[in-house]
Amino acid sequence: MGEIRWATKEYTDEEIYSILDPVVREWFKRKFKSFTPPQRYAIVEIHKGENVLISSPTGSGKTLSAFLAIISELISLGRKGELEDKIYCVYVSPLRALNNDIRRNLEEPLAEIKRVAQELGEEIPEIRVAVRTSDTTSYEKSKMVKKPPHILITTPESLAIALNAPKFRERLKDTMWVIVDEVHALAENKRGSHLALTLERLRELTGKDFVRIGLSATIHPLEEVAKFVFGFENGKPRPGLIVDVSFAKRTKITVESVVEDLVYTPADVLSQALYRRIGELVKNRKTTLIFTNTRSGTERVVYHLKKMFPEWADKIEAHHSSLSREVRLEVEERLKRGELKIIVSSTSLELGIDIGSIDLVILIGSPKSVNRALQRIGRAGHRLHEVSEGVILALDRDDLVEVTVLAHNARNRRLDRIRIPKNPLDVLVQHVLGMALERVWDVNEAYNVVKRAYPFKDLPFEDFMNVLKYLAGEYAGLEEKKVYAKIWLEDGKFGKRGKMTRAIYYMNTGTIPDEAKIDVFTVDKRYIGTVEEEFAEHLMPGDIFVLAGRTYEFVKSRGNRIYVIPREGAKPTIPSWFSEMLPLSFDLALDIQRFRREVKSLLGNKRAKSFLMKKYRIDEVTAKAILSYFREQAKYSIIPDDETVLVEAVRDRNVVKYFFHTLVGRRANDALSRAFAYIISKKKRCNVGVAITDNGFMLKVPEDKALTQEEILELFKLENLRETLKRALDNTELLKRRFRHVANRGLLVLRRYMGREKSLSRQQINAQTLLNFLKKNYPDFPLLKEVYREIMEDKMDVENAELFLRWIRDGKIRVIIREHEYPSPFAFNLEVVGASDVVLMEDRRELIKQLHQKIMAIISDIT
C-alpha cells in the first residue's frame, strides 16, 4: 500500500451511493443521472482517506469528485450533532477569480441538499463556506476567527499568511482534507514550491496526515506531479492514487495553412485571408474562443475582426492579463451568459474559470507545447460527452511544420514533461522566517519538515544552514547595507527576533514579483515612454529597439530607468514582442527534429504527399507546403535533423553571420547562444550580436573576427556550460532584474516596510548595490546562488542544453558547417529576427520573400 499507484478500480453507482450520506445520495440522484469518470475512480478512495491526484478535462466534474465525499462526511457529522466550529477542509486555487466561482458552486448544492433534508424531515446544520484572499476585509477575517467556515477557500499566498496569524492558525489545527486545484499552473513555478512548504507546515500544525487531493488539467509525468502534491515522509513519497481520465473527452484537432503560398502572399493579403477564414469558421457557431500567443496579438486580432465583421462588433471582446480586473470580470460574465460571438485571449483563459459553453477553439500560431494545446482546445465542448474541437492556423512555414507535429502528438497523447523547480532558496527564506514566528525550532527538526516538500526533498544541509545564517545576520557587512537579522540562531536552535519581524513577514510574503514598467529616458534626461521589465531583461549595451515608432540604442540602466540614444534609421537588434513569446518545449523540439528526418527520407518518393496527409491528418495544401519547404532546404544546403546540426556561415557586407540550427526550444537555445557568444567575445575581443528562436540561434561578428571551422567545432566541445553562463550573465540586465525578484522573495530587499511601499526604482537600486557587494564578498550567499539557479534552470533550460552538447560530444549528433551566399530557407526566420523589428509584419514578410527569390534563383541554376 505504501506507494503511488494508478487507480484501476472504477466503482459502480451502487458502490458510490453506499458510502454517501442518505440525504446527499438522494440529492445526487435527483440532480444527476450518474457519475462521471473521475467521480467513479475518486469519490470512494477519498472517502477511504487515500491521497488522490485527478487529471481530467474541463467539464468532467472534477470539482465534485473532490468535494462529494467531504460534503457527505460533514452532513453526516451534522446529523449526528457532531459538526464543530472548525475548518475541516481547505481548498487552494491559484486564481482569486476561480475562488468565488468555487464558493458559488458549493453554496448552491449545499442549499439544495438542505432542502432535500427538509423534505425528508431531517434537520441538518448549515455547512459554512468562506473565501479568504488578499481581497478579504479585516472585518471578514475576524468574523472567520470567531465562527470559522467548515470549508475554507483560499490562495497559496493567503494560506501561508493564515498559518502565521496567531488566532486563525488555531482554527486550522483539525484540517482533514486539503484540495489543491489547477496543479498544472502551480507545479512548474515558485508559487508551487511555496505552497508545497506551506502544506508541510500545516501538516506539522495538525500533527497528523490529512487527505491531499490534487486537481489538474492535462499534465505529464503524473507520477512526478503526484509526488509534488502528496509530499514526502522519511525520504519516500507519501502513498496515494493517480486518477488519469484526461482522455475521457474526445478532441478533434485540425491544422490549416491560411493561404496556399506562405512565402509570396503579401502581408495584407495573408491578414485578410486569416480573418476571412476565422469568419467562415465561426459563422455557424454560437461562441468561439480564439487564442493568440501575445497580448499585443490579442488586441490586433480583436481590432481586425471588429473592422471586418461590423455586424458582430459588439459581440467580440479581448481578455488578457493587462486589462483591469473590472473589464475582465465583465467579459467573463458576458461569456457565461452566452452573449459573445468571439472572445480573444492570450493565456488568461487557459485556466479553469468557468466560461460557459464554447463550440470551437481557434489557435493562431503554434501554442508551443502539446499540453497547452490540449488545455486550450479542451475549453471547447464544455460537457464531457461533447467533442472538443480545435483548429490551429499556421502563418509561416516553420509554424506549419511545428503544428503538424504538435497536433499529431496531441492526438497520440505524447505529452511534454513539466519541470518542477529544485530547491528555490528565496522561497525557503520566507518559510524559515514563518516557522521562526511560530515557535522555537530545533535546526534538524526544521530541516526535516522542509525536506518533506517535494521541491526541497534533496536540499543540501549546508544550503539550509546558510539560509539560517543569513536570516540570523551572520554575514558581516550586510547590516551596514540596512539588512538586519530577523531570527536568532544558537546551540542548534532558532527563533524569531525583533518586534518588526512579524510585520515584515506579512507585508513581504509571496512569490510573484511586482510588475515593473521601466521608464525610458534619453541620455540628456528626456522622457520617451515605458517598456516591460521582461523586455528590458534582454537588453545589452549597443542594442537597438523601437519605441513609439522610433529607434533607440540602449546605453545603461539605473534603478527602474534605462537610458538611450536616439538612432534614426538604425536596424533594431531586438524585436519589441520578444518578451511575450511562449517558448517551444524541449520534448516537442526533439520530435520536430525526428519529423525532419522522416520528411527528408520521403523527398524522392512519389507517394510522399499522400503518406504525410494520411499519417499526420493534414490537407493537401499543408502537405505540399511542407514538402516544397524541405526540397528547397535540401537543394540549397542540408536538412538538419535529430542526427545533424547545421551551422551556416553567411558573409553580409562587413559582418559574418553564423546560423546554428539547434532545434532544442528557445530556453535551451538561450543558454547555448549566451555561452557561445561569451566565449567568442572573449577570444576575439569584439561584440557579438545574438538572435534566438525556438529552432536555433544566430551569432554575428565583424568580418575581420570571422571564425575558422575549428573554432566553431570547439564551441560544441564546451565542458562547463554552467560556469561559462555564470560569467556570461555578469553585468547583464537579466541578472540585475532577476536579482531584485529573488532579493524581494528572500526578504533581502523589502517591498514594504513600516506600512510604506518602497518604490520599485529604489528597490532596484538597493538590489544592485547588494548584488555587487555579495558577488565580491560572499559568492556562495544563498540568494546569489538562487538567482543563477533561477535564470539557468527556470528561465533558460541549462539541463537540456548540457544534454544536447553531450550528445554531440558522444557522436550521436554530428556538426556540419557550410558557407553560403545567403541564409538557407530554414534560417529565414532567424535572419528576420536578427534583422528587422517585427512591429511591422510587412517588413518581415518582404525580407523573407526577397531571400526566397535569391535562393530559388540559385537552386534553379543547380537543377
RASUL-V347121 format. One line per field, one symbol per residue. phi: phi as a letter, one per 20 degrees, with the letter a starting at -180 (. if undefined). burial: + if it has 9 or more other C-alpha atoms within 8 Angstrom, else -. A space follows every 50 residues. Layout:
BEGIN
phi = ???
burial = ???
END
This chain:
BEGIN
phi = .ececefdeeeeggffgfeeggffgfffffecfbeegfffedgfffgfne fcdddbfgndmfffgfegffggfffggffemdfeebeecdddcfdfffgf gffgfefffffffffffffemddcffeecbdccfeffffgffffffcfff cddbdgfffffffdegfffgfegdgdccddelgfedgecffffffgfgff ffgfffmbfdfdcddbegbbeffffffffemdclmcfffrddddcfdfde ccccdcefcfdeeeffgffffgfffffggffegedfcdddddecfffgff ffgfffffcgfdgeddcdbbfeeffffffgfffffffmedeccdcecfef efffdmddebdddenffmbfgffffffffelfefefeedccddedbffff fffffffffffeleeefedegdlfffffggfffgffffaedegfffgfff fffgfdfdffgffffffffffemeegnfffemddfdcdbblmcbafcnfe gffgfffceocefffdeefdcfgemefdrccffgffgefcgnfdbdclmd dcdfdacbldccdcdfcgmfffdcffegfefeefffffgfffgffgfffg fegeefegfffffffdldefgfffffffgffffffebcefbfdcdedddc ecldcddddeedecnffffgfffffffffffffelbfdfccccferbcdc cfgfdgeegffffggfegedgffffgffegmeggfffffffffffelede ecblmdeeffffgffgffffgfffgfdcgdggffgfffffffeeeecfff ffffffgfffnfcddddcecfcffgfegffgffedcfegdgggfffffff gffffffffffff
burial = ---+--+---+-+--+---++-+++++-+-------+++++++++++--+ ++++++++-+++--++-+++-++++++++------+++++++++-+-+++ +++--++--+-+++-+++-----+--+-+++++--+----+-+++--+++ ++++++++++++++---++-++++++++++++++++++++++++++++++ ++++-+---+++++++++++----++++++++----++++++++++-+++ +-++++++---++-+++--+--+++-+-+--+--+++++++++++-+++- ++-+++--+--++-++++++-------+--++-+++-+-++++++++++- -----+++++++++++++++++++++++++++-+-++++++++++-+-++ +++++++++++---++----+-+++++++++++++++--++++--++-++ +++++++-+---++-++++++++----++---+-+++++---+++++--- +--++-+++-+-----++++++------+-+++-+++-+---++++---- +++++-+-+++++++++---+++++++--+--++++-++++++++++-++ --+----++--++--+++---++++++-++++++-+--++++-+++++++ +---+++++++++++++++++++++++++++----+-+++++++++++++ +++--------++-++----+--+++-++--++++++++++++++++-++ +++----+-+++++++++-++-+++---+-++++++++++++++-+++-+ ++-++-+++---+++-++-+-++++-++++++++++++---++++++++- ++-+++-++----
END
